[in-house]
Amino acid sequence: MIMHQLDARIRKLKEVIRSFTVRAQADVSGIEIAPRGTNDFVPFMNGSYWAEKEGENWYDFRFTCTVPEGFYGQVRLCEDTGIDGWEATLSQIVVWVNGRIEQAFDTRHLSVVLQKEAKPGETFEVFLQAYHKTQKMNAGLVVPRMRLYLADYMDDVQQLYYDISVPHSALLLEDAGDRDRELTLQVLSDAVNLLDLRRPYSPEFHASIAEARKFLKENYYDKIEQIPPEAIADCIGHTHIDVAWHWDIFQTRHKAVRSFATMLKLMELYPEFKFMSSQAQLYEFVKEDQPELFERIKQA
């Protein structure tokens, strides 16, 4: 098979693999909504509009969710506002689970891990502090929805997707006909040949996912590690938050909590991940507003 055909095959199978990441979904019920800090909660229909006035909108949501029977993967709480775009003025939400800040929802973080391995029947008390700046566009006000659901997430499938996607994205930067590009395409093709996609989520399916990941480790990643490096780069996560820009000081303080909580969650899920922020004022805001979160930052 010539190289451009291998490339097209890998592109297609990457998306097929990605489509198997979520095995099942279950919408959350019993949601209530109230203007920020009022405790005047009323029922909210899942998937309905909120933040319907032009300008800044702040609302609290609360609900209880239970892991459904039949879930067996990683359990995630997911949100969908139906709006994509630049994050600065779109929906940004602090997610509290069982009385503790877990992370934030925003345009780049659409789910929070509740369980690394499903335990059906376990219940979670969830509280959301939500912000959205509703703006008028050519077609009128762009108003977000709030859909919340639990997902039975196949972490092994996601890991395979990235095991394939990372080298594939890198090789596309190389010239056509480059030997390394051709060898990488062949290894990726051999890996996907090991997949059994006839019955998704069957034992055979998951066994083939593990086999493909093992093949890639031995035939690509382990060999890459043996190549003497031309340079060593340490990659550390970082965020810059404008203290005064498109929002008021309350939003700045809220955004610091959202950003740092999300980074702590990622460090919990991926211990090799490191993060830093150089803005001392933001730490002061978090210390004053959420001292428990600040203590977790100090321990991280």
C-alpha positions as CSV (number, residue, x, y, z in Angstrom):
1,M,0.0,0.0,0.0
2,I,1.5,3.4,-1.0
3,M,2.1,6.0,1.6
4,H,-0.8,8.4,0.9
5,Q,-3.2,5.5,1.2
6,L,-1.7,4.5,4.6
7,D,-2.1,8.1,5.7
8,A,-5.7,8.2,4.6
9,R,-6.4,4.9,6.4
10,I,-4.8,6.1,9.7
11,R,-6.8,9.4,9.5
12,K,-10.1,7.4,9.1
13,L,-9.4,4.8,11.8
14,K,-8.3,7.5,14.2
15,E,-11.8,9.0,14.0
16,V,-13.4,5.5,14.2
17,I,-11.4,4.8,17.4
18,R,-12.4,8.2,18.8
19,S,-16.1,7.4,18.2
20,F,-15.8,4.5,20.6
21,T,-14.5,6.6,23.5
22,V,-18.0,7.0,25.1
23,R,-19.9,3.7,25.5
24,A,-23.1,5.1,27.1
25,Q,-24.7,8.3,28.3
26,A,-27.3,9.0,31.0
27,D,-28.9,12.5,31.3
28,V,-28.9,14.0,34.8
29,S,-32.4,14.7,36.3
30,G,-33.6,16.8,39.2
31,I,-31.6,19.9,38.3
32,E,-32.3,23.1,40.1
33,I,-31.2,26.7,39.2
34,A,-30.9,30.0,41.2
35,P,-29.4,33.4,40.6
36,R,-25.9,33.5,42.1
37,G,-25.8,33.3,45.8
38,T,-29.6,33.7,46.4
39,N,-30.5,30.1,47.2
40,D,-33.8,30.7,45.4
41,F,-33.7,27.4,43.6
42,V,-36.4,26.4,41.1
43,P,-36.6,23.3,38.8
44,F,-34.5,23.4,35.6
45,M,-35.1,21.2,32.6
46,N,-31.9,19.5,31.5
47,G,-30.9,21.0,28.1
48,S,-32.8,24.2,28.5
49,Y,-31.5,27.7,28.0
50,W,-30.0,29.8,30.8
51,A,-28.1,33.1,30.9
52,E,-30.8,34.7,28.8
53,K,-30.2,38.4,29.5
54,E,-27.6,40.4,27.6
55,G,-24.4,40.9,29.5
56,E,-22.9,39.0,32.4
57,N,-24.9,36.1,33.9
58,W,-24.2,34.2,37.1
59,Y,-26.3,31.3,38.2
60,D,-26.0,28.4,40.6
61,F,-27.1,24.8,39.7
62,R,-27.5,21.8,42.0
63,F,-28.5,18.2,41.5
64,T,-27.8,14.7,42.7
65,C,-26.6,12.0,40.2
66,T,-26.2,8.3,40.6
67,V,-23.9,6.1,38.5
68,P,-26.2,3.9,36.4
69,E,-26.2,0.1,36.4
70,G,-24.2,-1.2,33.4
71,F,-21.5,1.4,33.5
72,Y,-18.1,-0.2,33.8
73,G,-15.5,2.3,32.5
74,Q,-14.4,5.7,33.8
75,V,-17.4,7.7,34.9
76,R,-17.5,11.4,33.8
77,L,-19.9,14.2,34.4
78,C,-20.2,16.1,31.2
79,E,-21.7,19.4,30.1
80,D,-22.7,20.8,26.8
81,T,-23.8,24.4,26.2
82,G,-24.2,24.1,22.5
83,I,-21.9,27.0,21.9
84,D,-18.3,26.8,20.7
85,G,-15.8,29.6,20.5
86,W,-13.3,31.7,22.4
87,E,-13.3,31.0,26.1
88,A,-13.0,34.5,27.6
89,T,-16.7,35.4,27.6
90,L,-18.3,32.0,27.1
91,S,-19.6,29.6,29.8
92,Q,-17.2,28.9,32.6
93,I,-18.3,26.9,35.6
94,V,-16.8,25.9,39.0
95,V,-17.7,22.2,39.7
96,W,-18.3,21.2,43.3
97,V,-18.6,17.5,44.0
98,N,-19.7,16.3,47.5
99,G,-18.7,19.6,49.0
100,R,-15.3,20.0,47.3
101,I,-14.2,22.0,44.3
102,E,-13.1,19.5,41.7
103,Q,-12.4,21.5,38.6
104,A,-14.0,23.8,36.0
105,F,-16.1,23.4,32.9
106,D,-15.1,25.7,30.0
107,T,-14.6,25.5,26.3
108,R,-11.5,23.2,26.7
109,H,-12.7,21.1,29.7
110,L,-16.1,19.6,29.1
111,S,-16.1,16.7,31.6
112,V,-14.9,15.9,35.1
113,V,-13.9,12.4,36.2
114,L,-16.1,11.2,39.1
115,Q,-14.8,7.6,39.2
116,K,-11.7,6.1,37.6
117,E,-13.6,2.8,37.5
118,A,-17.4,2.7,37.6
119,K,-19.1,1.7,40.9
120,P,-22.8,1.6,39.9
121,G,-25.2,3.0,42.5
122,E,-22.8,5.5,44.0
123,T,-24.3,9.0,44.4
124,F,-22.7,12.4,44.0
125,E,-24.0,15.8,45.2
126,V,-23.1,18.4,42.6
127,F,-23.1,22.2,42.8
128,L,-22.2,24.4,39.9
129,Q,-21.3,28.1,40.0
130,A,-21.8,29.2,36.4
131,Y,-20.9,32.3,34.4
132,H,-21.7,33.3,30.8
133,K,-21.5,36.7,29.1
134,T,-24.4,36.7,26.6
135,Q,-23.8,38.8,23.6
136,K,-25.8,40.1,20.7
137,M,-24.8,38.8,17.3
138,N,-26.2,39.3,13.8
139,A,-29.0,36.7,14.5
140,G,-29.7,38.1,18.0
141,L,-28.7,37.1,21.5
142,V,-26.5,33.9,21.6
143,V,-27.9,32.1,24.6
144,P,-26.3,28.9,26.0
145,R,-28.1,25.7,27.0
146,M,-27.1,23.5,29.9
147,R,-27.1,19.8,29.2
148,L,-25.6,17.6,31.9
149,Y,-25.0,13.9,31.6
150,L,-23.0,11.0,32.9
151,A,-20.7,9.2,30.4
152,D,-19.3,5.7,30.6
153,Y,-15.9,6.6,29.3
154,M,-13.5,4.1,27.8
155,D,-10.1,5.4,29.0
156,D,-8.2,2.6,27.2
157,V,-9.8,3.7,23.9
158,Q,-8.8,7.3,24.6
159,Q,-5.3,6.4,25.4
160,L,-5.0,4.4,22.1
161,Y,-6.4,7.4,20.2
162,Y,-3.6,9.6,21.5
163,D,-1.0,6.9,21.1
164,I,-1.8,7.0,17.4
165,S,-2.6,10.7,17.1
166,V,0.6,12.1,18.5
167,P,3.0,10.4,16.1
168,H,0.6,10.8,13.2
169,S,0.4,14.5,13.8
170,A,4.2,14.8,14.1
171,L,4.9,12.9,10.9
172,L,2.6,15.2,8.9
173,L,5.2,17.9,9.5
174,E,7.8,15.9,7.7
175,D,8.3,15.9,3.9
176,A,6.5,13.4,1.8
177,G,9.0,10.6,1.0
178,D,10.9,11.1,4.2
179,R,12.1,7.7,5.5
180,D,11.0,8.4,9.1
181,R,7.6,9.5,7.9
182,E,7.1,6.2,5.9
183,L,8.4,4.0,8.8
184,T,6.0,5.7,11.3
185,L,3.0,5.3,8.9
186,Q,3.9,1.6,8.6
187,V,4.1,1.1,12.3
188,L,0.8,2.9,12.9
189,S,-0.9,0.8,10.1
190,D,0.5,-2.4,11.7
191,A,-0.9,-1.3,15.1
192,V,-4.5,-0.7,13.8
193,N,-4.4,-4.0,12.0
194,L,-4.5,-5.6,15.5
195,L,-7.8,-4.1,16.3
196,D,-11.0,-6.2,16.6
197,L,-13.8,-3.7,15.9
198,R,-16.5,-6.3,15.1
199,R,-18.2,-6.0,18.5
200,P,-17.3,-2.7,20.2
201,Y,-16.9,-2.9,24.0
202,S,-16.7,-6.7,24.0
203,P,-13.8,-8.5,25.8
204,E,-12.2,-9.1,22.4
205,F,-12.5,-5.4,21.6
206,H,-10.8,-4.3,24.8
207,A,-8.1,-7.0,24.4
208,S,-7.3,-5.8,20.9
209,I,-7.0,-2.2,22.2
210,A,-4.5,-3.4,24.8
211,E,-2.6,-5.4,22.1
212,A,-2.4,-2.4,19.8
213,R,-1.1,-0.1,22.6
214,K,1.5,-2.8,23.6
215,F,2.6,-3.0,19.9
216,L,3.0,0.8,19.6
217,K,5.0,0.9,22.9
218,E,7.4,-1.8,21.8
219,N,7.7,-0.8,18.1
220,Y,7.5,3.0,18.3
221,Y,7.7,4.7,21.7
222,D,10.4,2.4,23.3
223,K,12.6,2.8,20.1
224,I,12.1,6.6,20.2
225,E,13.4,6.6,23.8
226,Q,16.6,4.9,22.7
227,I,17.5,7.6,20.3
228,P,20.1,10.0,21.8
229,P,18.4,13.4,22.2
230,E,19.6,16.5,20.3
231,A,18.1,18.6,23.1
232,I,16.1,18.1,26.3
233,A,13.1,20.3,26.9
234,D,11.1,20.3,30.2
235,C,7.4,21.2,29.5
236,I,5.5,22.8,32.3
237,G,1.9,23.9,32.1
238,H,1.2,27.6,32.7
239,T,-1.6,30.1,32.5
240,H,-1.7,33.8,32.3
241,I,-4.9,35.5,33.6
242,D,-5.6,39.1,33.0
243,V,-6.6,40.6,36.3
244,A,-8.5,43.5,34.6
245,W,-9.6,43.0,31.0
246,H,-13.0,41.8,29.7
247,W,-14.4,41.3,33.2
248,D,-14.7,42.8,36.7
249,I,-12.6,41.8,39.7
250,F,-15.2,39.2,40.8
251,Q,-14.7,37.4,37.6
252,T,-11.0,37.5,38.0
253,R,-11.2,35.9,41.4
254,H,-13.6,33.3,40.1
255,K,-11.4,32.6,37.1
256,A,-8.3,32.0,39.3
257,V,-10.3,29.4,41.3
258,R,-11.5,27.7,38.1
259,S,-8.1,27.6,36.5
260,F,-6.2,26.3,39.5
261,A,-8.8,23.7,40.4
262,T,-8.7,22.3,36.9
263,M,-4.9,22.1,37.0
264,L,-5.0,20.3,40.3
265,K,-7.5,17.8,38.8
266,L,-5.2,17.1,35.9
267,M,-2.2,16.7,38.2
268,E,-4.3,14.2,40.2
269,L,-5.2,12.2,37.1
270,Y,-1.7,12.5,35.5
271,P,1.0,12.6,38.2
272,E,3.7,13.4,35.7
273,F,2.0,16.7,34.8
274,K,3.4,19.9,36.3
275,F,1.9,23.3,36.4
276,M,3.0,26.8,37.6
277,S,1.6,30.3,37.7
278,S,3.7,33.4,38.4
279,Q,0.9,35.8,39.4
280,A,1.1,36.1,43.2
281,Q,-2.1,38.1,43.4
282,L,-4.1,35.2,42.0
283,Y,-2.8,33.0,44.8
284,E,-3.9,35.6,47.3
285,F,-7.4,35.7,45.8
286,V,-7.7,31.9,46.0
287,K,-6.4,32.0,49.6
288,E,-9.0,34.5,50.6
289,D,-11.9,33.0,48.7
290,Q,-11.3,29.2,48.8
291,P,-8.8,28.4,51.6
292,E,-9.3,24.7,51.2
293,L,-8.3,24.8,47.5
294,F,-5.3,27.0,48.5
295,E,-4.1,24.3,50.9
296,R,-4.3,21.7,48.1
297,I,-2.2,24.0,45.9
298,K,0.5,24.2,48.6
299,Q,0.5,20.4,48.8
300,A,0.6,19.8,45.1
